[in-house]
Amino acid sequence: MRHEIPHARPGQVIGLLGGSFDPAHAGHVHITKVALRRFGLDRIWWLVSPGNPLKARGPAPMADRIARARAMIRDPRVTVTDFEAQAGTRYTAQTIAALQAAYPGVRFVWLMGADNLVQFDRWQDWQQIMARVPVGVLARPGQNLPARASRAARIFHAARIKGNASRTLAMAAAPAWCFVNAPLMDISSSAIRARGGWGATLAQGADAGLPGKGQEG
């Protein structure tokens, strides 16, 4: 099933939260609200990916994941989209390039958890991502110190914006990244799948938790 691509106008600042959302859960909702506030974003798009190149197991059907994501998030500032599937992109660097071509004048910020910063240098063309858009990194349980010591953090040390200046990130010229703390809750899509909890995620509500895994890139 094809879904309409989101609408955006030049000058808007849009955060991009990518991942398989298999399934979306209350943690994704919480981290989205934190990012809207801390990074001064106008909108956030949940980019539901066809699959994660770093994961051997394929995700649930796209239509199911999008339906679950839309049931989890009830904020008019947030759009759930299968843009990657429509654009035919596999890696985040490709997706960002396609978005920038499709939405001239829109400022995009890539969002990810600290766990993804730890492995960011394994992503395809990860330095191109840093060169194209600012990156907002949000705390994850047990991953904050490893994230700050990661290869990506070391290489782009000079491009880091302090957390107390996080609202300047969106307007900063790339490369720029900012690590912000947030209330921590250890929840992930993989843990939900392991306990067969797809049906339980909706019952958690839309106001608690921290993000699950993002995508490879």
N, C-alpha and C positions, 0 to 999 in steps of 0.2 A: 504493500500500500504506500503510495506517495503522499507526502504531506507538504503543504505549502511552505516555502521558505519564509523565514521571518522578515518583517518589514523593519527598516532602520533608515534614518535620515542623516545626512552629513552633519557632523558636529556632535552626534551622540557618542557616549562612552559605554561600550558593551563588554562585559566580562564573559569569557568563554570557559565553561566547565565541561571538559570532555571526559568520556568514559563509556564503558559498556552499560552502566546502570542496570546491572543484572543481579538483583533488582535495585531500583531506586529505593532509598530509605530516608528516615527522618534525619540522619546525619547529613545527607546531601542538602536537605532543606536548611538545616542550621548553618552549614558552612556558606550557603548561598546568601543568607541574611547577613552573616558576618561580613562577607566580601562586599555586599552592596553598601554597607555602612562604612567599613574601614577604608575601602578604596574609592569611595565617592562615585560609584558606577550608576549610570542611568538604567541599565538593563543587564540581565545575565541570560545567556543562552546555554541550555543544557544540550550539548552535542552528543547525541546517542550514537555511538560508533557501530558500524557493522560487525566489528570484531577487534580484539587486541592482538597485534602481532607478537607480543611477548608471552601470550598465553596459549597453551596447546589446546585447551578445551574451548569449544565454540560457545557463544552465549545463547540465551533463549531467543526465540523469534523477535525480530525488530518490532513488529506491531504490538506484541505483548509488553515489551520493555517500554515502548513509548506510552502505551496506555497506562501502565503502572506509574511511570514518572509523572504523567499529567494528573493522575489521581493523588500523588503525593504533594505536589506543589500547587498552592492556590494563591499565588501572588501575581498580580497583573504585570509586574516588572520582569517576570521570568517566563521564557519561552522554551518549550521542549521541541527539538528539531532533529530531523534525520538528514541534515545538510550534507554530511559526509557521504552518505549513500547516494544522494542525488548528484553530488559533484563528482563522485567516483574517486575520491581521495582515500588513501590507506593510512597515511602518516600525518601527524599533526602539522609538520612543516608544510606539507602540501595543502592541508585544509586551511591553514592561516593564509597562505598565498591566494587560494581560491576565494576566501572571504574578502580579503583586501581588494581583489579584482572586482568582485561582485558589489561591493559596498564602498565606493570611493568616498573619502571624507569622513568615514566612520572610524573612531579610534577603538581598537580592540585591546583587551588585556587578557592574557592567558592566566588561568587560575589552576592551582594544583596544591595537593597536600604535601606536607614535608616528606612523606614517604616517597613521593615521586621525585622530589629534588635529589634524594639519595641516589636514585638510579637514572637521573636525567641524562647523564653522559652516555647512556646506552640507547637513547632514543635516536631514531633516524634523523640526521641533519639537525641535531639539537641546537647547535650554535646558530643556525639560521633562524630558529625560533627566537632566540635571544636577540638576534639582530633585527627582527621584524617588529616585535611587540614587547611592551613591558610585561613582566611576569609577577603575579601575586602568589605568594606561598603562605599557606595557612598551617598552623601547628597540627601535629598528629601525635597520639600517644606513643611514647617511646622512640620517636623519630626526630625530635627537635635537635638534639646534639649531633647525631649523624648527619642531618641535613645541613647544619651550619658548617660541618667539616667536609662536606661532599666535594667531589672534584669540580662540579659545576660552580659551587659557591666559591671555591678557591680561585678558579679561573676568572670569575666575574666579580671578585671581591670589590673592585673599585666602582662597580656599577650598582652596588647595594644601597638602597634607600632605607634609612632607619625607620623602625616601626612607628615611632611617634610622628613621622611625616608621611604616613601611608597614603593619605588623601592626595598627595602630589604625584603618586605613581602613574596614574592614567595619562597625565599630561607630560610625563618625562619622555625624553627621546630614548629610544632603544639603542643599546642594551641598558635595561634598568630592571631591578627586581627588588622586592620587599618581602620580608618575613614578618608575619604578625601572629601574635598569640591569640588563642580563643579558648573558651571553656572546652575541656577535653572530655570526650566520651568514646570509649573503645567499641566502635561498631563498624562493620564492613560488609560489603555485599558477599564476599566469599564466605564469611562466617554465617551469614543468613542462609546462603545456599546449603552449607554443610549441615545445618540443622533442619533443613527442609522448611525454612521459614518465609518463603515468598508471600504466602497469604497473611503472615503476621505483620509485615512491614507497614501496611496501611493502618493497622490498629495502633501503631506507635504514635500517630499524630504527626503534625507538621512543625513542631516547635522544639525539638530536642536533638542532641547528638552531634556527631562530627562526620566528615566525609568518608565515603568508601574510596576504593581505588579509582584513579584516573585511568588514562589509556597510555599505551606505549609512546605514542608520538609519531 
